Every structure is written in C-alpha cells, then in structure tokens.
C-alpha cells in the first residue's frame, strides 16, 4: 500500500526523543521549552482575576483616602449681601455761630429792604446828599435813577444768595457767621462803585471840588 500523505519536513512527525536529539538537548529540556507560560498574575503567586487583598504597609506619609477633605468653594460676594453703614452723625452746630449768623442775616434784610425806596429815587437822594455836604447841585438825576433801578435788583439778589448759603451751612453744622459779612461787603462795594461813578461824572460836583482845592 502506497502512503499518499506528503513527505514530512523538519521533523514534523518525529517523536519527542528524536526532536530533542535533533535539537541537541534532552527530552526534559524540550519539555521545559514547550511548557505553557504562566498567565499574568500567577507569577507572583496570585490567583487569576482576583484583586490583591494584601494590606498595604502604613507609613507616616500615608493618608487614608477617606480622611482627605477639601475646603468648600466660597461664593462671590453679592451687592444684596452688603451690610448698610449707618449715616454719619450730623455735626453739632455751635450756638454762638447760629446766633451771630441769624442776627447778621436779619440786619442785612432790614438794610436792603429799607434801601429799596431810596434806590427808586436815587437821583433825588444824590441831590439831597450833595446839598447837605455843601458841594452844590447834583445834575445827573436821570443817570442816577437808572443806577438806582439796577441797585434795587442787584442788592436783593445778593441778599437772597447770602441767606441761602448761610442757612445751608447752619444746617450742616458748619461755621456760617462770615457768610453775611461777605454778602454785606459785596453789596456795599457795588453801591460804592455806582455812587463814585455818579459823583465824579457830574460836572457841577467836579467844578465844586476843584474850586475847594
């Protein structure tokens, strides 16, 4: 009977002894070479698929995971959480300052409203003043009446501003006595300028003054 199988190559059908002899090793060494390798995890003597239950050696730097805590994140501040501050206490007003300031204000009101009548007839008042001083007759009556009209407007305006600033400073507890003094100085300076312009603009008064020199 003829064998139809292909001719074996490279010791394909050789026995283990023949394979070992061909490789120049013993049968035991061949068996060790062909033995299946240990699966991962068995080399260390641990069963497959089972976790390592060996308790870890504790050291000084080891911190249990359960004891690790993190600080809670703080929420950003909100405008509605702000604590309102109490309003500042008003300054204590000085009694002497209040008394002096009010007295000066009332005196200024009396002077301004008492002078409005003479402002409306400023020309006549200038003529009487020059006669009493002995400087002759005043001739710029119309110009003086025009100046008196503007004085009757300017002086009350200065008075109103002075009174307003004085009262505001008194309410805030600040010194205010010098405000009526400043108002009186400004009003008096304007009156003096108008009076000087009329006095030195009248030719009769200028001639009278030159003759006396």
Buried (B, 14 or more C-beta within 10 A) or exposed (E): EEEEEEEEEEEEEEEEEEBBBEEEBEEEEBEEEEEEEEEEEEEEEBEEEEEEEEEEEEEEEEEEEEEEEEEEEEEEEEEEEEEEEEEEEEEEBBEEBBEBBBEBBEEBBEBBEEBBEBBBBBBBBBBEEBEEEEBBEBBBBEBBBBBBEEBBEBBBEBBEEBBEBBBEBBEEBEEBBBBBBEBBEBBEEBBEEBBEBBBEEBEBBEEBBEEEE
